[in-house]
Amino acid sequence: MSNELSNLLKKLYDQDVIEPIEASLQLSPIAIALKKNKDLRMCIDLCSGNNAILVDGHPLPSTDDMEKTLDKAQVFSKLDLHSEYHQCALAEESCNLKAFVKQDGPFQCCIMSSVLAFGVVIFQRLMTHVMHGFDGVQAFEDNLMLYRNDKQ
């Protein structure tokens, strides 16, 4: 599995998701898990990094809000945003919060992740801002709900 992990790290490096570093005040352990489709998933233990993050009070839409919004809709579609959090860069000074070490050396992640404290909330805030003013679009976590109240 170490070849597969090295390939995954190279792929993430090529996609500018991770970058090698010389050292960090904090290095988190990682675990590798197999997804259902047999791809590898890299899981970083961010418990210590999460302690350094300020709370974001942006609300997630409630189920009741979603029901009210979609109540009269006749046509629906849902888009699952693949690797959604990889679209959100962390501030350079925050990248060390996601530093990890593996046999290939220490790395840091410079993109958001869902396991980063309030990552879901921060992404929800971004999507709510981006989709503001578009009729028939509701952002919910890593999904976009598209709907129309008529069949035209």
Phi and psi in radians as a Rosetta constraint file:
Dihedral C 1 N 2 CA 2 C 2 CIRCULARHARMONIC -1.169 0.35
Dihedral N 2 CA 2 C 2 N 3 CIRCULARHARMONIC -0.560 0.35
Dihedral C 2 N 3 CA 3 C 3 CIRCULARHARMONIC -1.108 0.35
Dihedral N 3 CA 3 C 3 N 4 CIRCULARHARMONIC -0.766 0.35
Dihedral C 3 N 4 CA 4 C 4 CIRCULARHARMONIC -1.105 0.35
Dihedral N 4 CA 4 C 4 N 5 CIRCULARHARMONIC -0.705 0.35
Dihedral C 4 N 5 CA 5 C 5 CIRCULARHARMONIC -1.139 0.35
Dihedral N 5 CA 5 C 5 N 6 CIRCULARHARMONIC -0.758 0.35
Dihedral C 5 N 6 CA 6 C 6 CIRCULARHARMONIC -1.061 0.35
Dihedral N 6 CA 6 C 6 N 7 CIRCULARHARMONIC -0.692 0.35
Dihedral C 6 N 7 CA 7 C 7 CIRCULARHARMONIC -1.134 0.35
Dihedral N 7 CA 7 C 7 N 8 CIRCULARHARMONIC -0.710 0.35
Dihedral C 7 N 8 CA 8 C 8 CIRCULARHARMONIC -1.116 0.35
Dihedral N 8 CA 8 C 8 N 9 CIRCULARHARMONIC -0.780 0.35
Dihedral C 8 N 9 CA 9 C 9 CIRCULARHARMONIC -1.065 0.35
Dihedral N 9 CA 9 C 9 N 10 CIRCULARHARMONIC -0.705 0.35
Dihedral C 9 N 10 CA 10 C 10 CIRCULARHARMONIC -1.110 0.35
Dihedral N 10 CA 10 C 10 N 11 CIRCULARHARMONIC -0.756 0.35
Dihedral C 10 N 11 CA 11 C 11 CIRCULARHARMONIC -1.073 0.35
Dihedral N 11 CA 11 C 11 N 12 CIRCULARHARMONIC -0.807 0.35
Dihedral C 11 N 12 CA 12 C 12 CIRCULARHARMONIC -1.131 0.35
Dihedral N 12 CA 12 C 12 N 13 CIRCULARHARMONIC -0.622 0.35
Dihedral C 12 N 13 CA 13 C 13 CIRCULARHARMONIC -1.147 0.35
Dihedral N 13 CA 13 C 13 N 14 CIRCULARHARMONIC -0.805 0.35
Dihedral C 13 N 14 CA 14 C 14 CIRCULARHARMONIC -1.068 0.35
Dihedral N 14 CA 14 C 14 N 15 CIRCULARHARMONIC -0.511 0.35
Dihedral C 14 N 15 CA 15 C 15 CIRCULARHARMONIC -1.561 0.35
Dihedral N 15 CA 15 C 15 N 16 CIRCULARHARMONIC 0.108 0.35
Dihedral C 15 N 16 CA 16 C 16 CIRCULARHARMONIC 1.063 0.35
Dihedral N 16 CA 16 C 16 N 17 CIRCULARHARMONIC 0.510 0.35
Dihedral C 16 N 17 CA 17 C 17 CIRCULARHARMONIC -1.504 0.35
Dihedral N 17 CA 17 C 17 N 18 CIRCULARHARMONIC -0.662 0.35
Dihedral C 17 N 18 CA 18 C 18 CIRCULARHARMONIC -2.209 0.35
Dihedral N 18 CA 18 C 18 N 19 CIRCULARHARMONIC 2.834 0.35
Dihedral C 18 N 19 CA 19 C 19 CIRCULARHARMONIC -2.531 0.35
Dihedral N 19 CA 19 C 19 N 20 CIRCULARHARMONIC 2.514 0.35
Dihedral C 19 N 20 CA 20 C 20 CIRCULARHARMONIC -1.234 0.35
Dihedral N 20 CA 20 C 20 N 21 CIRCULARHARMONIC 2.607 0.35
Dihedral C 20 N 21 CA 21 C 21 CIRCULARHARMONIC -2.320 0.35
Dihedral N 21 CA 21 C 21 N 22 CIRCULARHARMONIC 2.814 0.35
Dihedral C 21 N 22 CA 22 C 22 CIRCULARHARMONIC -1.382 0.35
Dihedral N 22 CA 22 C 22 N 23 CIRCULARHARMONIC -0.783 0.35
Dihedral C 22 N 23 CA 23 C 23 CIRCULARHARMONIC -2.802 0.35
Dihedral N 23 CA 23 C 23 N 24 CIRCULARHARMONIC 2.881 0.35
Dihedral C 23 N 24 CA 24 C 24 CIRCULARHARMONIC -2.646 0.35
Dihedral N 24 CA 24 C 24 N 25 CIRCULARHARMONIC 2.620 0.35
Dihedral C 24 N 25 CA 25 C 25 CIRCULARHARMONIC -1.179 0.35
Dihedral N 25 CA 25 C 25 N 26 CIRCULARHARMONIC -0.352 0.35
Dihedral C 25 N 26 CA 26 C 26 CIRCULARHARMONIC -2.489 0.35
Dihedral N 26 CA 26 C 26 N 27 CIRCULARHARMONIC 2.174 0.35
Dihedral C 26 N 27 CA 27 C 27 CIRCULARHARMONIC -2.129 0.35
Dihedral N 27 CA 27 C 27 N 28 CIRCULARHARMONIC 2.157 0.35
Dihedral C 27 N 28 CA 28 C 28 CIRCULARHARMONIC -1.630 0.35
Dihedral N 28 CA 28 C 28 N 29 CIRCULARHARMONIC 2.585 0.35
Dihedral C 28 N 29 CA 29 C 29 CIRCULARHARMONIC -1.300 0.35
Dihedral N 29 CA 29 C 29 N 30 CIRCULARHARMONIC 2.741 0.35
Dihedral C 29 N 30 CA 30 C 30 CIRCULARHARMONIC -2.188 0.35
Dihedral N 30 CA 30 C 30 N 31 CIRCULARHARMONIC 2.732 0.35
Dihedral C 30 N 31 CA 31 C 31 CIRCULARHARMONIC -2.243 0.35
Dihedral N 31 CA 31 C 31 N 32 CIRCULARHARMONIC 2.626 0.35
Dihedral C 31 N 32 CA 32 C 32 CIRCULARHARMONIC -1.940 0.35
Dihedral N 32 CA 32 C 32 N 33 CIRCULARHARMONIC 2.311 0.35
Dihedral C 32 N 33 CA 33 C 33 CIRCULARHARMONIC -2.209 0.35
Dihedral N 33 CA 33 C 33 N 34 CIRCULARHARMONIC 2.610 0.35
Dihedral C 33 N 34 CA 34 C 34 CIRCULARHARMONIC -1.556 0.35
Dihedral N 34 CA 34 C 34 N 35 CIRCULARHARMONIC 2.269 0.35
Dihedral C 34 N 35 CA 35 C 35 CIRCULARHARMONIC -1.348 0.35
Dihedral N 35 CA 35 C 35 N 36 CIRCULARHARMONIC 2.962 0.35
Dihedral C 35 N 36 CA 36 C 36 CIRCULARHARMONIC -1.015 0.35
Dihedral N 36 CA 36 C 36 N 37 CIRCULARHARMONIC -0.598 0.35
Dihedral C 36 N 37 CA 37 C 37 CIRCULARHARMONIC -1.486 0.35
Dihedral N 37 CA 37 C 37 N 38 CIRCULARHARMONIC 0.171 0.35
Dihedral C 37 N 38 CA 38 C 38 CIRCULARHARMONIC 1.359 0.35
Dihedral N 38 CA 38 C 38 N 39 CIRCULARHARMONIC 0.023 0.35
Dihedral C 38 N 39 CA 39 C 39 CIRCULARHARMONIC -1.268 0.35
Dihedral N 39 CA 39 C 39 N 40 CIRCULARHARMONIC 2.795 0.35
Dihedral C 39 N 40 CA 40 C 40 CIRCULARHARMONIC -1.559 0.35
Dihedral N 40 CA 40 C 40 N 41 CIRCULARHARMONIC 2.508 0.35
Dihedral C 40 N 41 CA 41 C 41 CIRCULARHARMONIC -2.091 0.35
Dihedral N 41 CA 41 C 41 N 42 CIRCULARHARMONIC 2.241 0.35
Dihedral C 41 N 42 CA 42 C 42 CIRCULARHARMONIC -1.666 0.35
Dihedral N 42 CA 42 C 42 N 43 CIRCULARHARMONIC 2.148 0.35
Dihedral C 42 N 43 CA 43 C 43 CIRCULARHARMONIC -1.963 0.35
Dihedral N 43 CA 43 C 43 N 44 CIRCULARHARMONIC 2.059 0.35
Dihedral C 43 N 44 CA 44 C 44 CIRCULARHARMONIC -1.741 0.35
Dihedral N 44 CA 44 C 44 N 45 CIRCULARHARMONIC 2.284 0.35
Dihedral C 44 N 45 CA 45 C 45 CIRCULARHARMONIC -1.379 0.35
Dihedral N 45 CA 45 C 45 N 46 CIRCULARHARMONIC 1.802 0.35
Dihedral C 45 N 46 CA 46 C 46 CIRCULARHARMONIC -1.776 0.35
Dihedral N 46 CA 46 C 46 N 47 CIRCULARHARMONIC 0.358 0.35
Dihedral C 46 N 47 CA 47 C 47 CIRCULARHARMONIC -0.954 0.35
Dihedral N 47 CA 47 C 47 N 48 CIRCULARHARMONIC -0.844 0.35
Dihedral C 47 N 48 CA 48 C 48 CIRCULARHARMONIC -1.235 0.35
Dihedral N 48 CA 48 C 48 N 49 CIRCULARHARMONIC -0.647 0.35
Dihedral C 48 N 49 CA 49 C 49 CIRCULARHARMONIC -1.150 0.35
Dihedral N 49 CA 49 C 49 N 50 CIRCULARHARMONIC -0.607 0.35
Dihedral C 49 N 50 CA 50 C 50 CIRCULARHARMONIC -1.122 0.35
Dihedral N 50 CA 50 C 50 N 51 CIRCULARHARMONIC -0.460 0.35
Dihedral C 50 N 51 CA 51 C 51 CIRCULARHARMONIC -1.173 0.35
Dihedral N 51 CA 51 C 51 N 52 CIRCULARHARMONIC -0.328 0.35
Dihedral C 51 N 52 CA 52 C 52 CIRCULARHARMONIC -1.671 0.35
Dihedral N 52 CA 52 C 52 N 53 CIRCULARHARMONIC 0.083 0.35
Dihedral C 52 N 53 CA 53 C 53 CIRCULARHARMONIC -1.742 0.35
Dihedral N 53 CA 53 C 53 N 54 CIRCULARHARMONIC 2.353 0.35
Dihedral C 53 N 54 CA 54 C 54 CIRCULARHARMONIC -1.299 0.35
Dihedral N 54 CA 54 C 54 N 55 CIRCULARHARMONIC 2.519 0.35
Dihedral C 54 N 55 CA 55 C 55 CIRCULARHARMONIC -1.238 0.35
Dihedral N 55 CA 55 C 55 N 56 CIRCULARHARMONIC 2.333 0.35
Dihedral C 55 N 56 CA 56 C 56 CIRCULARHARMONIC -1.826 0.35
Dihedral N 56 CA 56 C 56 N 57 CIRCULARHARMONIC 2.115 0.35
Dihedral C 56 N 57 CA 57 C 57 CIRCULARHARMONIC -1.570 0.35
Dihedral N 57 CA 57 C 57 N 58 CIRCULARHARMONIC 0.201 0.35
Dihedral C 57 N 58 CA 58 C 58 CIRCULARHARMONIC -1.121 0.35
Dihedral N 58 CA 58 C 58 N 59 CIRCULARHARMONIC 2.274 0.35
Dihedral C 58 N 59 CA 59 C 59 CIRCULARHARMONIC -1.396 0.35
Dihedral N 59 CA 59 C 59 N 60 CIRCULARHARMONIC 2.542 0.35
Dihedral C 59 N 60 CA 60 C 60 CIRCULARHARMONIC -1.471 0.35
Dihedral N 60 CA 60 C 60 N 61 CIRCULARHARMONIC 2.558 0.35
Dihedral C 60 N 61 CA 61 C 61 CIRCULARHARMONIC -1.083 0.35
Dihedral N 61 CA 61 C 61 N 62 CIRCULARHARMONIC 2.423 0.35
Dihedral C 61 N 62 CA 62 C 62 CIRCULARHARMONIC -1.473 0.35
Dihedral N 62 CA 62 C 62 N 63 CIRCULARHARMONIC 2.883 0.35
Dihedral C 62 N 63 CA 63 C 63 CIRCULARHARMONIC -1.051 0.35
Dihedral N 63 CA 63 C 63 N 64 CIRCULARHARMONIC -0.689 0.35
Dihedral C 63 N 64 CA 64 C 64 CIRCULARHARMONIC -1.085 0.35
Dihedral N 64 CA 64 C 64 N 65 CIRCULARHARMONIC -0.741 0.35
Dihedral C 64 N 65 CA 65 C 65 CIRCULARHARMONIC -1.077 0.35
Dihedral N 65 CA 65 C 65 N 66 CIRCULARHARMONIC -0.756 0.35
Dihedral C 65 N 66 CA 66 C 66 CIRCULARHARMONIC -1.116 0.35
Dihedral N 66 CA 66 C 66 N 67 CIRCULARHARMONIC -0.736 0.35
Dihedral C 66 N 67 CA 67 C 67 CIRCULARHARMONIC -1.081 0.35
Dihedral N 67 CA 67 C 67 N 68 CIRCULARHARMONIC -0.773 0.35
Dihedral C 67 N 68 CA 68 C 68 CIRCULARHARMONIC -1.092 0.35
Dihedral N 68 CA 68 C 68 N 69 CIRCULARHARMONIC -0.725 0.35
Dihedral C 68 N 69 CA 69 C 69 CIRCULARHARMONIC -1.156 0.35
Dihedral N 69 CA 69 C 69 N 70 CIRCULARHARMONIC -0.700 0.35
Dihedral C 69 N 70 CA 70 C 70 CIRCULARHARMONIC -1.714 0.35
Dihedral N 70 CA 70 C 70 N 71 CIRCULARHARMONIC 0.037 0.35
Dihedral C 70 N 71 CA 71 C 71 CIRCULARHARMONIC -0.964 0.35
Dihedral N 71 CA 71 C 71 N 72 CIRCULARHARMONIC -0.788 0.35
Dihedral C 71 N 72 CA 72 C 72 CIRCULARHARMONIC -1.682 0.35
Dihedral N 72 CA 72 C 72 N 73 CIRCULARHARMONIC 0.034 0.35
Dihedral C 72 N 73 CA 73 C 73 CIRCULARHARMONIC -1.188 0.35
Dihedral N 73 CA 73 C 73 N 74 CIRCULARHARMONIC 2.448 0.35
Dihedral C 73 N 74 CA 74 C 74 CIRCULARHARMONIC -1.924 0.35
Dihedral N 74 CA 74 C 74 N 75 CIRCULARHARMONIC -0.386 0.35
Dihedral C 74 N 75 CA 75 C 75 CIRCULARHARMONIC -2.225 0.35
Dihedral N 75 CA 75 C 75 N 76 CIRCULARHARMONIC 2.281 0.35
Dihedral C 75 N 76 CA 76 C 76 CIRCULARHARMONIC -2.250 0.35
Dihedral N 76 CA 76 C 76 N 77 CIRCULARHARMONIC 2.678 0.35
Dihedral C 76 N 77 CA 77 C 77 CIRCULARHARMONIC -2.682 0.35
Dihedral N 77 CA 77 C 77 N 78 CIRCULARHARMONIC 2.622 0.35
Dihedral C 77 N 78 CA 78 C 78 CIRCULARHARMONIC -2.228 0.35
Dihedral N 78 CA 78 C 78 N 79 CIRCULARHARMONIC 2.289 0.35
Dihedral C 78 N 79 CA 79 C 79 CIRCULARHARMONIC -1.903 0.35
Dihedral N 79 CA 79 C 79 N 80 CIRCULARHARMONIC 2.160 0.35
Dihedral C 79 N 80 CA 80 C 80 CIRCULARHARMONIC -1.637 0.35
Dihedral N 80 CA 80 C 80 N 81 CIRCULARHARMONIC 2.079 0.35
Dihedral C 80 N 81 CA 81 C 81 CIRCULARHARMONIC -1.389 0.35
Dihedral N 81 CA 81 C 81 N 82 CIRCULARHARMONIC 1.768 0.35
Dihedral C 81 N 82 CA 82 C 82 CIRCULARHARMONIC -1.107 0.35
Dihedral N 82 CA 82 C 82 N 83 CIRCULARHARMONIC 2.272 0.35
Dihedral C 82 N 83 CA 83 C 83 CIRCULARHARMONIC 0.911 0.35
Dihedral N 83 CA 83 C 83 N 84 CIRCULARHARMONIC 0.690 0.35
Dihedral C 83 N 84 CA 84 C 84 CIRCULARHARMONIC -0.942 0.35
Dihedral N 84 CA 84 C 84 N 85 CIRCULARHARMONIC -0.779 0.35
Dihedral C 84 N 85 CA 85 C 85 CIRCULARHARMONIC -1.229 0.35
Dihedral N 85 CA 85 C 85 N 86 CIRCULARHARMONIC -0.338 0.35
Dihedral C 85 N 86 CA 86 C 86 CIRCULARHARMONIC -1.208 0.35
Dihedral N 86 CA 86 C 86 N 87 CIRCULARHARMONIC -0.140 0.35
Dihedral C 86 N 87 CA 87 C 87 CIRCULARHARMONIC -1.490 0.35
Dihedral N 87 CA 87 C 87 N 88 CIRCULARHARMONIC -0.177 0.35
Dihedral C 87 N 88 CA 88 C 88 CIRCULARHARMONIC -1.910 0.35
Dihedral N 88 CA 88 C 88 N 89 CIRCULARHARMONIC 1.942 0.35
Dihedral C 88 N 89 CA 89 C 89 CIRCULARHARMONIC -1.351 0.35
Dihedral N 89 CA 89 C 89 N 90 CIRCULARHARMONIC 2.509 0.35
Dihedral C 89 N 90 CA 90 C 90 CIRCULARHARMONIC -1.454 0.35
Dihedral N 90 CA 90 C 90 N 91 CIRCULARHARMONIC 2.676 0.35
Dihedral C 90 N 91 CA 91 C 91 CIRCULARHARMONIC -1.067 0.35
Dihedral N 91 CA 91 C 91 N 92 CIRCULARHARMONIC 2.511 0.35
Dihedral C 91 N 92 CA 92 C 92 CIRCULARHARMONIC -0.925 0.35
Dihedral N 92 CA 92 C 92 N 93 CIRCULARHARMONIC -0.688 0.35
Dihedral C 92 N 93 CA 93 C 93 CIRCULARHARMONIC -1.259 0.35
Dihedral N 93 CA 93 C 93 N 94 CIRCULARHARMONIC -0.175 0.35
Dihedral C 93 N 94 CA 94 C 94 CIRCULARHARMONIC -1.693 0.35
Dihedral N 94 CA 94 C 94 N 95 CIRCULARHARMONIC -0.198 0.35
Dihedral C 94 N 95 CA 95 C 95 CIRCULARHARMONIC -1.031 0.35
Dihedral N 95 CA 95 C 95 N 96 CIRCULARHARMONIC -0.567 0.35
Dihedral C 95 N 96 CA 96 C 96 CIRCULARHARMONIC -1.166 0.35
Dihedral N 96 CA 96 C 96 N 97 CIRCULARHARMONIC -0.293 0.35
Dihedral C 96 N 97 CA 97 C 97 CIRCULARHARMONIC -1.140 0.35
Dihedral N 97 CA 97 C 97 N 98 CIRCULARHARMONIC -0.376 0.35
Dihedral C 97 N 98 CA 98 C 98 CIRCULARHARMONIC -2.012 0.35
Dihedral N 98 CA 98 C 98 N 99 CIRCULARHARMONIC 0.639 0.35
Dihedral C 98 N 99 CA 99 C 99 CIRCULARHARMONIC -1.421 0.35
Dihedral N 99 CA 99 C 99 N 100 CIRCULARHARMONIC 2.478 0.35
Dihedral C 99 N 100 CA 100 C 100 CIRCULARHARMONIC -2.540 0.35
Dihedral N 100 CA 100 C 100 N 101 CIRCULARHARMONIC 2.884 0.35
Dihedral C 100 N 101 CA 101 C 101 CIRCULARHARMONIC -2.267 0.35
Dihedral N 101 CA 101 C 101 N 102 CIRCULARHARMONIC 2.465 0.35
Dihedral C 101 N 102 CA 102 C 102 CIRCULARHARMONIC -2.524 0.35
Dihedral N 102 CA 102 C 102 N 103 CIRCULARHARMONIC 3.095 0.35
Dihedral C 102 N 103 CA 103 C 103 CIRCULARHARMONIC -1.047 0.35
Dihedral N 103 CA 103 C 103 N 104 CIRCULARHARMONIC -0.373 0.35
Dihedral C 103 N 104 CA 104 C 104 CIRCULARHARMONIC -1.395 0.35
Dihedral N 104 CA 104 C 104 N 105 CIRCULARHARMONIC -0.063 0.35
Dihedral C 104 N 105 CA 105 C 105 CIRCULARHARMONIC 2.012 0.35
Dihedral N 105 CA 105 C 105 N 106 CIRCULARHARMONIC -3.088 0.35
Dihedral C 105 N 106 CA 106 C 106 CIRCULARHARMONIC -1.444 0.35
Dihedral N 106 CA 106 C 106 N 107 CIRCULARHARMONIC 2.524 0.35
Dihedral C 106 N 107 CA 107 C 107 CIRCULARHARMONIC -2.382 0.35
Dihedral N 107 CA 107 C 107 N 108 CIRCULARHARMONIC 2.872 0.35
Dihedral C 107 N 108 CA 108 C 108 CIRCULARHARMONIC -2.333 0.35
Dihedral N 108 CA 108 C 108 N 109 CIRCULARHARMONIC 2.616 0.35
Dihedral C 108 N 109 CA 109 C 109 CIRCULARHARMONIC -1.748 0.35
Dihedral N 109 CA 109 C 109 N 110 CIRCULARHARMONIC 2.258 0.35
Dihedral C 109 N 110 CA 110 C 110 CIRCULARHARMONIC -1.966 0.35
Dihedral N 110 CA 110 C 110 N 111 CIRCULARHARMONIC 0.425 0.35
Dihedral C 110 N 111 CA 111 C 111 CIRCULARHARMONIC -2.228 0.35
Dihedral N 111 CA 111 C 111 N 112 CIRCULARHARMONIC 2.849 0.35
Dihedral C 111 N 112 CA 112 C 112 CIRCULARHARMONIC -1.242 0.35
Dihedral N 112 CA 112 C 112 N 113 CIRCULARHARMONIC 2.779 0.35
Dihedral C 112 N 113 CA 113 C 113 CIRCULARHARMONIC -2.501 0.35
Dihedral N 113 CA 113 C 113 N 114 CIRCULARHARMONIC 2.768 0.35
Dihedral C 113 N 114 CA 114 C 114 CIRCULARHARMONIC -1.198 0.35
Dihedral N 114 CA 114 C 114 N 115 CIRCULARHARMONIC -0.423 0.35
Dihedral C 114 N 115 CA 115 C 115 CIRCULARHARMONIC -1.504 0.35
Dihedral N 115 CA 115 C 115 N 116 CIRCULARHARMONIC -0.181 0.35
Dihedral C 115 N 116 CA 116 C 116 CIRCULARHARMONIC -1.207 0.35
Dihedral N 116 CA 116 C 116 N 117 CIRCULARHARMONIC 2.333 0.35
Dihedral C 116 N 117 CA 117 C 117 CIRCULARHARMONIC -0.863 0.35
Dihedral N 117 CA 117 C 117 N 118 CIRCULARHARMONIC 2.264 0.35
Dihedral C 117 N 118 CA 118 C 118 CIRCULARHARMONIC 1.161 0.35
Dihedral N 118 CA 118 C 118 N 119 CIRCULARHARMONIC 0.228 0.35
Dihedral C 118 N 119 CA 119 C 119 CIRCULARHARMONIC -1.014 0.35
Dihedral N 119 CA 119 C 119 N 120 CIRCULARHARMONIC -0.741 0.35
Dihedral C 119 N 120 CA 120 C 120 CIRCULARHARMONIC -1.113 0.35
Dihedral N 120 CA 120 C 120 N 121 CIRCULARHARMONIC -0.742 0.35
Dihedral C 120 N 121 CA 121 C 121 CIRCULARHARMONIC -1.175 0.35
Dihedral N 121 CA 121 C 121 N 122 CIRCULARHARMONIC -0.741 0.35
Dihedral C 121 N 122 CA 122 C 122 CIRCULARHARMONIC -1.122 0.35
Dihedral N 122 CA 122 C 122 N 123 CIRCULARHARMONIC -0.726 0.35
Dihedral C 122 N 123 CA 123 C 123 CIRCULARHARMONIC -1.149 0.35
Dihedral N 123 CA 123 C 123 N 124 CIRCULARHARMONIC -0.679 0.35
Dihedral C 123 N 124 CA 124 C 124 CIRCULARHARMONIC -1.075 0.35
Dihedral N 124 CA 124 C 124 N 125 CIRCULARHARMONIC -0.750 0.35
Dihedral C 124 N 125 CA 125 C 125 CIRCULARHARMONIC -1.036 0.35
Dihedral N 125 CA 125 C 125 N 126 CIRCULARHARMONIC -0.808 0.35
Dihedral C 125 N 126 CA 126 C 126 CIRCULARHARMONIC -1.053 0.35
Dihedral N 126 CA 126 C 126 N 127 CIRCULARHARMONIC -0.836 0.35
Dihedral C 126 N 127 CA 127 C 127 CIRCULARHARMONIC -1.180 0.35
Dihedral N 127 CA 127 C 127 N 128 CIRCULARHARMONIC -0.647 0.35
Dihedral C 127 N 128 CA 128 C 128 CIRCULARHARMONIC -1.081 0.35
Dihedral N 128 CA 128 C 128 N 129 CIRCULARHARMONIC -0.732 0.35
Dihedral C 128 N 129 CA 129 C 129 CIRCULARHARMONIC -1.152 0.35
Dihedral N 129 CA 129 C 129 N 130 CIRCULARHARMONIC -0.812 0.35
Dihedral C 129 N 130 CA 130 C 130 CIRCULARHARMONIC -1.129 0.35
Dihedral N 130 CA 130 C 130 N 131 CIRCULARHARMONIC -0.686 0.35
Dihedral C 130 N 131 CA 131 C 131 CIRCULARHARMONIC -1.542 0.35
Dihedral N 131 CA 131 C 131 N 132 CIRCULARHARMONIC -0.050 0.35
Dihedral C 131 N 132 CA 132 C 132 CIRCULARHARMONIC -1.002 0.35
Dihedral N 132 CA 132 C 132 N 133 CIRCULARHARMONIC 2.285 0.35
Dihedral C 132 N 133 CA 133 C 133 CIRCULARHARMONIC 1.646 0.35
Dihedral N 133 CA 133 C 133 N 134 CIRCULARHARMONIC -0.198 0.35
Dihedral C 133 N 134 CA 134 C 134 CIRCULARHARMONIC -1.568 0.35
Dihedral N 134 CA 134 C 134 N 135 CIRCULARHARMONIC 2.075 0.35
Dihedral C 134 N 135 CA 135 C 135 CIRCULARHARMONIC -1.291 0.35
Dihedral N 135 CA 135 C 135 N 136 CIRCULARHARMONIC 2.484 0.35
Dihedral C 135 N 136 CA 136 C 136 CIRCULARHARMONIC 1.389 0.35
Dihedral N 136 CA 136 C 136 N 137 CIRCULARHARMONIC 0.334 0.35
Dihedral C 136 N 137 CA 137 C 137 CIRCULARHARMONIC -2.274 0.35
Dihedral N 137 CA 137 C 137 N 138 CIRCULARHARMONIC 2.217 0.35
Dihedral C 137 N 138 CA 138 C 138 CIRCULARHARMONIC -2.228 0.35
Dihedral N 138 CA 138 C 138 N 139 CIRCULARHARMONIC 2.105 0.35
Dihedral C 138 N 139 CA 139 C 139 CIRCULARHARMONIC -1.517 0.35
Dihedral N 139 CA 139 C 139 N 140 CIRCULARHARMONIC 2.344 0.35
Dihedral C 139 N 140 CA 140 C 140 CIRCULARHARMONIC -2.500 0.35
Dihedral N 140 CA 140 C 140 N 141 CIRCULARHARMONIC 1.888 0.35
Dihedral C 140 N 141 CA 141 C 141 CIRCULARHARMONIC 0.919 0.35
Dihedral N 141 CA 141 C 141 N 142 CIRCULARHARMONIC -2.010 0.35
Dihedral C 141 N 142 CA 142 C 142 CIRCULARHARMONIC -1.826 0.35
Dihedral N 142 CA 142 C 142 N 143 CIRCULARHARMONIC 0.476 0.35
Dihedral C 142 N 143 CA 143 C 143 CIRCULARHARMONIC -2.221 0.35
Dihedral N 143 CA 143 C 143 N 144 CIRCULARHARMONIC 2.623 0.35
Dihedral C 143 N 144 CA 144 C 144 CIRCULARHARMONIC -1.989 0.35
Dihedral N 144 CA 144 C 144 N 145 CIRCULARHARMONIC 2.160 0.35
Dihedral C 144 N 145 CA 145 C 145 CIRCULARHARMONIC -1.677 0.35
Dihedral N 145 CA 145 C 145 N 146 CIRCULARHARMONIC 2.104 0.35
Dihedral C 145 N 146 CA 146 C 146 CIRCULARHARMONIC -1.861 0.35
Dihedral N 146 CA 146 C 146 N 147 CIRCULARHARMONIC 2.337 0.35
Dihedral C 146 N 147 CA 147 C 147 CIRCULARHARMONIC -2.650 0.35
Dihedral N 147 CA 147 C 147 N 148 CIRCULARHARMONIC 2.759 0.35
Dihedral C 147 N 148 CA 148 C 148 CIRCULARHARMONIC -2.388 0.35
Dihedral N 148 CA 148 C 148 N 149 CIRCULARHARMONIC 2.559 0.35
Dihedral C 148 N 149 CA 149 C 149 CIRCULARHARMONIC -1.540 0.35
Dihedral N 149 CA 149 C 149 N 150 CIRCULARHARMONIC -0.025 0.35
Dihedral C 149 N 150 CA 150 C 150 CIRCULARHARMONIC -2.385 0.35
Dihedral N 150 CA 150 C 150 N 151 CIRCULARHARMONIC 2.992 0.35
Dihedral C 150 N 151 CA 151 C 151 CIRCULARHARMONIC -1.631 0.35
Dihedral N 151 CA 151 C 151 N 152 CIRCULARHARMONIC 0.117 0.35
